[in-house]
Structures are given as C-alpha cells and as structure tokens.
Amino acid sequence: MRKISWEIVFVGILLFVVAIYVTSNRQDESYDVHTSSTPNPPKPPHPPSVHIIDLKHLENAEELQKIAELKSLESLKSLEKLARLMPNEFKEEFLKEINSAISEFDIDSADLSIDVKDGVIVVNRKYDIKQGEWEAVSPGVYAYVKKFDASKLTKTTLSIPFGSITIVGSNDSEASLTVQASGQITSANEISSIISTRTNLDGDAAVFTLETDSGELDSNFDLQAILTIPKHMEIYSVTKAGHINSTNIQGDQIYKTLGGHISLVDLKGDVKATTEGGHIEVRNSSGDFIIESLGGHLKADQFKGELLMRTSGGNIEALKVTGPLNAETGGGNIEISLVNSFKDISANTGAGTILIELPSSANADLALKATTVEIGKDLKFRGNKTKNSVNGTIGTGGTEIHAKSNFGTIVVKKNG
C-alpha cells in the first residue's frame, strides 16, 4: 500500500481552508451588493452647554470696564481683541471659550451674566418657561428651571442620578437651577415620569434632588444641571455618572462623581473632590483641598494652601504651588513646581518618575529614595548622596521635601 506523507496531507487541508475562506468572502461581497445595511439611529439633540469665560487675567486692561456693557452674544465677539493683553498661557483657553459660546448658541437664545468684580462671564441658554415644571424648549430637548432667593441661605445640595453638573458663584443674592434633558423623549410628561425632581428650601439650606426609578436608561439620554448661587455658599454636589465643573465659589465644598472628570477653577475654602473613573483639575484656587481619583490624572495649577492629591493609577501635576503638598499615586509620574516661600512637600509613587522644580532661592531639607536619584548641579546641596538615596540640605535647609519612587527616578532641579 502506497504511503501518503504528512506534508501532502497538510497542504491539502490548507488548500481546503483557503477555498472555504474565498468562497465565504465572495458570498459576503455578493450579499453586500444586493442588500442595504440598516442605518444607524439618529443622534439625540444636544443642547448647548454653559460656557464660563475667565476675565481675571485681564484685570489690568483699560477695556475691562467696557465688558459690563455687553448685552448680547453678538457683542461677545468684541472680547477677542483683548486676548492680546493676556499672558500666552491663558490666551488660547480664553479665545476657545468665546468661540465655543458663539458657535453653540443662537444670538437670541443666549443669556449673558457678567461679573466684572470677580472676572467671570457666564453664557447660558435663555429659557422662557414656567418655573418648577418640565417643558419642551426645542425638539427632543426639555428644561426645568427653578429660581430662588438665596440671601438668607448658607448651603446648597445638588444631587442628580447621571449627567453633568456646572456650578457658578456670583455676587447676586438671586440663585437658580436649570436642568436640561435631551434624548429619546417624546413629551414633558414622559420626562416627568422618568425623573423625579424635588426641591426643598428650608431654613438656611436649599436641597435639589433628581432621582430615577426606571433602572437602566438609554445611553442617548442625558442631563445637564447648571446651578448659579452666591459665591460664599457651601456646596454638596454629586452625580453618579457625569462631569462636574465649579467656578468662583468661596464656601466649603464637596464634589463627587462615580464616572466623570472634575474641573475646579477660582475656588476658595475647604474643598474635597472625588471621582472613581476620571481626572481632576484645579486652577487659580486656594484653601485646604483634597482631590482623589481611583484611576485618573490629577492636576493643580497656581494653587495656594494645603493640598492632598491622591490617585490609584494616574499621573500628578502640581504646578506653581505653595504647599504644604502631599502627592500620592499607585503607578504614575509626579511633577511638582514650587514657588517662593513653599512649605513641606511629600511625593510618593509605586512606579514612575518624580520631578521636583525649586525656585532659585530655595532652602530645604531633602529625604529622597528611588531606583535613581538626581540633584541639579546648580543647587547648593550638602549631605549624603548615593545612586538611589539622598539625605541633606539645599541652601540653609528648613522646609522638608520627602519623595519616594519604588521603581523609578527622582529628579530635583531649579525652575526653568
């Protein structure tokens, strides 16, 4: 009996598989020619977002006093010429907010709230609807508005089941809550049945609670809550799935989200912000801050006061901070830039690089440990230094800087 080698069998099987693949592809191609694919469902309408334009870096401009005279979205365009008076690091963001507001809103649908004293312009959607009830404002978009006197209030609570929250502080004693809902909604009655909206103004507190009992909601359904309150008020704000933005608040504050980013700008007071799945950014703020994320990056820029930054798996940036600062990440890089008269600094990462930039007049005690430690040659360091540890002083010593990277490099150098 003639023997058949395994090479011949293998080639035969391979040719058979190729034949099936080619035949299948030809059938698929033939099917595509003679059939039409199901079109994707239309995207839900997306109402314009609130825009906050920061004017603080224009405080030396002579034209600043004219800003209070702006009455319409169309006149907002005139602010673009002021960008040339701003530092370059703020110019791009300034122009971006102006152009975004102009492109998103119709001229007649925008409401401008201008606070020259605090350097803030808020561009929001203008609604002419009955207060305390959901009403249709455009196809697929519904709104709920509640205005209230906050002159005797000291604290506000806002809780929503999903969606974004924007909080803006002002010098006005009148406050307001505006909630926009968009998605596959057919009527105001339907949104009222899906979202339970409760308001409670009692004593010194205002409490706004939005809840849903319908379980899983369509991913095309969205909420945007905009709360405008006196800037001195205390805030408790929570959303289970969305971003939080807060500007120009000076009372004690708590912000929580389970699945979004948090942006905090021009805040003062005791502040705690936590997110389970997003990034947190703090800018131009002061006080006693705690910002924590389970899986996102943290950034603080131009912060004065005590700051705790903790993330399980992201990078940390602390730029132009005064300290005291405690920065901790389970697995990311840490960058710290200090200003004159900084206070004690602590930085720890499980695996990553730690960069610490000091002002030229810095006086500090260093205790550093990592796989590799580097000290800038232009720093006046005295003490003990090995490849993976440093203990000693810069200048006359005093302020303590402790840093540790289990697997990574620590670099200490002068700013610039």
C-alpha positions in Angstrom: 0.0 0.0 0.0 1.3 3.4 -1.0 2.1 5.7 1.9 1.0 9.4 1.8 3.4 11.7 3.5 2.1 14.2 6.2 3.3 17.1 4.1 0.9 16.3 1.4 -2.0 15.9 3.9 -1.1 19.3 5.4 -1.1 21.0 2.0 -4.4 19.5 1.2 -6.1 20.7 4.4 -4.6 24.2 3.9 -6.0 24.5 0.3 -9.4 23.4 1.6 -9.4 26.1 4.3 -8.4 28.7 1.8 -11.1 27.6 -0.6 -13.8 28.0 2.1 -12.5 31.4 3.1 -12.5 32.7 -0.5 -16.0 31.3 -1.2 -17.3 32.8 2.1 -15.9 36.3 1.1 -17.4 36.1 -2.3 -20.8 35.3 -0.8 -20.4 38.2 1.7 -19.5 40.5 -1.1 -22.4 39.4 -3.2 -24.7 39.9 -0.2 -23.4 43.4 0.3 -24.1 44.4 -3.3 -27.7 43.2 -3.2 -28.7 44.3 0.3 -28.7 47.6 2.2 -27.4 47.8 5.7 -29.6 49.1 8.5 -29.0 52.9 9.0 -27.7 54.0 12.4 -30.3 55.6 14.6 -30.2 59.4 14.6 -28.2 61.0 17.4 -30.3 62.7 20.1 -30.3 66.5 20.1 -27.6 68.0 22.3 -28.5 71.4 23.8 -25.7 74.0 24.2 -23.5 73.7 27.3 -23.0 76.6 29.7 -19.7 78.5 28.9 -17.6 80.3 31.6 -15.2 82.9 30.4 -12.5 83.8 32.9 -11.5 87.5 32.8 -9.2 87.6 35.8 -6.1 87.8 33.6 -7.5 91.0 32.0 -7.7 92.9 35.3 -5.0 95.4 34.1 -6.7 96.1 30.8 -8.3 99.5 30.4 -11.0 98.0 28.3 -12.2 95.8 31.1 -14.7 98.3 32.4 -16.5 98.2 29.0 -17.2 94.5 29.4 -20.0 95.2 31.8 -21.8 97.0 29.0 -22.0 93.8 26.8 -25.7 92.9 26.3 -25.7 90.2 23.6 -23.9 87.2 22.4 -23.0 89.1 19.2 -21.1 91.7 21.2 -19.1 88.9 22.9 -17.0 88.8 19.7 -15.5 92.1 20.7 -13.6 90.4 23.5 -11.3 88.7 21.1 -9.2 91.8 20.7 -8.5 91.7 24.5 -6.7 88.4 24.1 -3.6 90.3 23.0 -3.4 91.7 26.6 -3.3 88.3 28.2 -0.3 86.1 29.0 0.2 83.5 26.3 -0.6 80.5 28.6 -4.2 81.9 29.1 -4.8 83.3 25.7 -5.7 80.1 23.9 -8.3 79.0 26.5 -9.8 82.5 26.6 -10.4 82.5 22.8 -11.6 78.9 22.8 -14.4 79.7 25.3 -15.5 82.8 23.3 -15.6 81.0 20.0 -17.3 77.9 21.5 -20.1 80.1 23.0 -20.6 82.0 19.8 -20.8 78.8 17.7 -23.1 76.8 20.0 -25.7 79.5 20.8 -28.2 81.4 18.7 -27.9 85.1 19.2 -31.4 85.3 20.7 -31.1 82.2 22.8 -28.1 83.2 25.0 -28.2 84.7 28.4 -25.1 86.7 29.4 -24.3 87.0 33.1 -21.3 89.4 33.6 -19.5 89.8 36.9 -16.6 92.2 36.3 -15.6 92.3 40.0 -15.0 88.5 40.1 -13.9 88.4 36.5 -16.4 85.9 35.2 -18.8 85.9 32.2 -21.3 83.1 32.1 -23.0 82.3 28.8 -26.1 80.1 29.3 -29.3 79.1 27.4 -32.1 81.6 27.9 -35.4 79.9 28.8 -38.9 81.5 29.0 -40.8 78.7 30.6 -42.9 78.1 33.7 -40.8 77.5 36.8 -40.8 74.2 38.6 -42.1 72.2 35.7 -40.5 70.3 32.7 -41.3 72.0 29.4 -40.2 71.4 25.8 -37.8 74.1 24.6 -36.8 72.5 21.3 -37.4 69.1 19.5 -36.1 66.4 21.9 -34.9 69.0 24.5 -36.7 69.7 27.7 -35.8 72.1 30.6 -36.6 72.6 34.2 -36.0 76.0 35.8 -36.2 77.0 39.5 -35.2 80.5 40.7 -35.0 81.3 44.4 -33.9 84.0 46.8 -30.6 82.9 48.4 -30.0 86.0 50.6 -30.6 84.0 53.8 -29.2 80.7 52.6 -25.7 79.4 53.6 -25.6 76.0 51.9 -26.9 74.2 48.8 -27.1 70.5 47.9 -27.5 69.2 44.4 -27.8 65.5 43.5 -28.5 64.0 40.1 -28.6 60.4 39.0 -26.5 60.9 35.9 -25.3 63.7 33.7 -23.1 66.8 34.1 -23.2 69.5 36.8 -21.9 73.1 36.4 -21.8 75.4 39.4 -21.1 79.1 39.2 -20.8 81.6 42.0 -21.8 85.2 41.8 -22.4 88.3 43.9 -26.1 88.2 43.2 -28.5 87.0 46.0 -30.8 85.5 43.5 -30.0 81.9 42.6 -31.2 79.5 40.0 -31.2 75.8 39.0 -31.6 74.9 35.3 -31.7 71.3 34.2 -31.6 70.4 30.5 -32.7 66.9 29.4 -32.1 65.6 25.9 -32.5 62.3 24.2 -35.3 59.9 23.1 -38.0 61.7 25.0 -41.5 62.2 23.4 -43.1 64.6 25.9 -42.8 66.6 29.1 -45.0 64.1 30.8 -42.5 61.3 29.9 -39.5 63.2 31.3 -41.5 63.9 34.5 -42.3 60.2 34.9 -38.7 59.3 34.4 -37.0 62.0 36.5 -38.4 62.8 40.0 -37.4 66.4 40.8 -37.6 67.5 44.4 -36.7 71.0 45.8 -36.6 71.9 49.4 -35.9 75.5 50.6 -35.9 75.3 54.4 -34.0 77.4 57.0 -30.5 78.2 55.7 -30.3 75.3 53.1 -31.5 74.6 49.6 -31.7 71.0 48.6 -32.3 69.8 45.0 -32.6 66.1 44.3 -33.2 64.5 40.9 -33.9 60.7 41.0 -35.0 58.0 38.6 -36.7 54.7 39.4 -36.6 53.4 35.8 -33.3 51.4 36.2 -31.1 51.2 33.1 -31.7 54.3 30.9 -30.9 54.6 27.2 -27.3 55.7 26.6 -28.7 58.5 24.4 -30.4 60.1 27.4 -28.6 63.0 29.0 -28.9 65.6 31.8 -27.1 68.9 32.2 -27.6 70.8 35.5 -26.5 74.4 35.9 -26.6 75.9 39.4 -25.9 79.6 39.9 -25.6 80.7 43.6 -24.0 83.3 45.7 -20.3 82.6 45.8 -20.0 82.4 49.6 -22.3 79.4 49.9 -21.3 75.8 51.0 -21.8 73.2 48.3 -22.5 69.5 48.3 -22.7 68.2 44.7 -22.9 64.6 43.4 -23.6 62.8 40.1 -23.4 59.1 39.6 -22.2 59.3 36.0 -21.0 62.6 34.6 -18.6 65.6 34.8 -18.6 68.3 37.4 -17.4 71.9 36.8 -17.3 74.6 39.5 -16.2 78.2 39.3 -16.0 81.2 41.7 -17.2 79.5 44.9 -15.8 80.5 48.3 -17.6 78.3 50.8 -16.8 74.8 51.9 -17.4 72.4 49.1 -17.8 68.6 48.3 -17.9 67.2 44.8 -18.4 63.6 43.9 -18.8 61.7 40.7 -18.6 58.0 40.0 -17.7 58.2 36.4 -16.6 61.6 35.2 -14.0 64.4 35.3 -14.0 67.3 37.8 -12.8 70.8 36.9 -12.4 73.4 39.8 -11.5 77.0 38.9 -11.2 80.1 41.1 -12.3 78.4 44.3 -11.6 79.2 47.9 -12.3 77.3 51.1 -12.2 73.7 52.3 -12.8 71.5 49.2 -13.0 67.8 48.7 -13.4 66.3 45.2 -13.5 62.6 44.4 -14.1 60.6 41.2 -13.9 56.9 40.6 -13.1 57.0 36.9 -12.0 60.4 35.8 -9.4 63.2 36.0 -9.4 66.2 38.3 -8.0 69.7 37.5 -7.7 72.6 39.9 -6.7 76.1 38.7 -6.2 79.5 40.4 -7.6 78.4 43.7 -6.7 78.5 47.4 -7.6 76.8 50.7 -7.5 73.3 52.0 -8.1 70.9 49.2 -8.4 67.1 48.9 -8.6 65.7 45.4 -8.8 61.9 44.8 -9.3 59.6 41.8 -9.3 55.8 41.6 -8.0 55.8 38.0 -7.4 59.3 36.6 -4.8 62.0 36.4 -4.7 64.9 38.8 -3.5 68.5 38.1 -3.2 71.6 40.2 -2.1 74.9 38.6 -1.4 78.0 40.6 -2.7 76.8 44.0 -2.1 78.4 47.4 -2.7 76.4 50.5 -2.7 72.8 51.7 -3.3 70.3 49.0 -3.7 66.5 49.1 -3.6 64.8 45.7 -4.2 61.0 45.6 -4.8 58.7 42.7 -4.5 54.9 42.3 -3.2 54.8 38.8 -2.6 58.2 37.2 -0.1 61.0 36.8 0.0 64.0 39.1 1.0 67.6 38.2 1.3 70.3 40.9 2.4 73.5 39.1 3.2 76.8 40.8 2.0 75.6 44.2 3.0 76.8 47.7 2.3 73.7 49.8 2.0 72.0 52.1 1.6 69.3 49.4 1.1 65.6 49.7 1.0 63.8 46.3 0.5 60.1 46.1 0.0 57.7 43.1 0.0 54.0 42.9 1.6 53.9 39.5 2.3 57.2 37.7 4.6 60.1 37.3 4.6 63.1 39.6 5.7 66.7 38.5 5.9 69.4 41.2 6.8 73.1 40.5 7.2 75.2 43.6 7.1 79.0 44.1 8.9 81.1 46.7 8.1 80.5 50.4 6.9 77.0 49.7 6.0 74.7 52.6 6.6 70.9 53.3 6.3 68.6 50.3 5.7 64.8 50.2 5.6 62.8 47.0 5.2 59.0 46.6 4.7 56.8 43.6 4.7 53.0 43.3 6.4 53.1 39.8 7.2 56.3 38.0 9.4 59.4 37.8 9.2 62.3 40.3 10.3 65.7 39.1 10.6 68.5 41.6 11.5 72.0 40.4 12.6 74.5 43.1 12.9 78.3 43.0 16.4 79.6 42.8 16.3 80.9 46.4 15.0 77.5 47.8 16.1 76.4 51.3 15.1 72.8 52.1 15.9 69.5 53.8 15.8 66.6 51.3 15.0 62.9 52.0 14.7 61.1 48.7 14.7 57.4 47.8 14.3 55.8 44.3 16.0 53.5 41.8 17.9 56.6 40.7 18.1 60.0 42.4 19.5 63.1 40.6 20.2 66.5 42.1 20.8 69.5 39.8 24.4 70.7 39.8 23.3 74.3 40.2 21.7 73.5 43.6 23.8 74.1 46.7 23.4 70.6 48.1 25.2 69.4 51.2 24.7 65.9 52.7 24.8 62.2 51.8 24.1 61.1 48.2 24.1 57.6 46.7 22.7 56.3 43.4 19.3 55.6 45.0 19.0 57.9 48.0 19.7 61.5 49.1 19.7 63.0 52.6 20.8 66.5 53.1 20.1 70.2 52.6 19.7 72.8 49.9 20.7 76.3 50.9 20.2 76.8 54.6 17.7 74.0 54.9 14.4 74.2 56.7 11.4 73.2 54.7 11.1 69.4 54.3 10.9 67.6 50.9 10.3 63.9 51.1 9.9 61.8 47.9 9.9 58.1 47.2 9.6 56.0 44.0 9.7 52.3 44.4 10.6 51.8 40.8 11.7 55.0 39.0 13.8 58.1 39.1 13.6 61.2 41.3 15.0 64.5 39.8 15.3 67.7 41.8 16.3 70.9 39.9 15.8 74.6 39.7 12.8 76.0 37.9 13.4 76.7 34.3 
